[in-house]
Amino acid sequence: MSNIAKGKNPSIEQMREFAKAPNFAWNEAKQKGYFINQNPQARHIKRANFLAVLKYYLLKPKNAVPNSLLPCVKSNFSALFSKTPLIAWLGHSSIFLHYKGLNILVDPLFSHYAAPKPYINKAFHSHSYFSAQDFSKVDIVLITHDHYDHLDYNSILALKDKARHFITPLGVGSHLQFWGVENVSELNWWESIEIEGIKITCTPSQHSSGRGVEWQRTLWSSYVLSFGEKNIFLSGDGGYYTHFREIGERFSIDLALLENGQYNRAWRYSHSFTHEVLQSALDLKAKMIIPIHYGRFVAGTHAWNEPLKNLIKLCKEHNKPICVPKIGELYALDSKPLLEEWWEF
């Protein structure tokens, strides 16, 4: 991978504009700035200590990677028209949504690795389940933040002449424009954009950003997608904090796709532990949840299916409906949850 894949951070002029918002800290004398979280304990999440990370990786169990490929449903995403929102989890945090002929991809990652180099952070069995060719029509590409497992250079290149709209948090558009993407809209937390009847609201998350040495120059976010009276929440990455409660107070959440997996004490503010995922769902008052952020990469110190099993158990104990589709399996909003137990191997 060439250096171009690292992207390009926002300019000083852009960061001066960001400084008008309360979630960006700017030092005019140093001409440097960074985005901050709402949580005082996690305002500026620093990179995890290398030795601490190494310690946890050495402790990861043998079954951190499944012994075979996960089951996948090769849905025909090119022949859809539904007045009910359709959702498909594509592995890790990549998501496909369809509504009334419009197709949306969230954090598309078609590569078999999520890193600056192809030999780092390989996908389970170095496998990709889908490619850009599986999506003949893409109306919106939605990016939650610029980490390599959510913003993939090769996937963006494959989609840049196909997708009509790209939507990102503040600053992330700089990477896309550097790669030749033209139709980019950037949003700060609580800002919205409406495209052909779908309202997309950028909402807070507790995380970080960066694709190189400079850290937190671009914003990270969650989103609420409003399809008429129905609202779907997309968590992106992030740790637990009070923003989930605030989002739940502003929106009636019919379905929440929540990060569940790759937690680690070395980055406890950046990702949610399973009990925090449940609490997030309760704070959101979500009618149903679909777990994401698992099934393709190792970044935690647990068995690949441990977060899933634990979350299902907690949801049963708290009467919180949960849906666990296979990779690529379409789920229609408000329909019966998918719980085939395909993860039991």
Order of alpha helices (4+ residues) and beta strands (2+ residues): alpha-beta-beta-alpha-beta-beta-beta-beta-alpha-beta-alpha-beta-beta-beta-beta-beta-alpha-beta-alpha-beta-alpha-beta
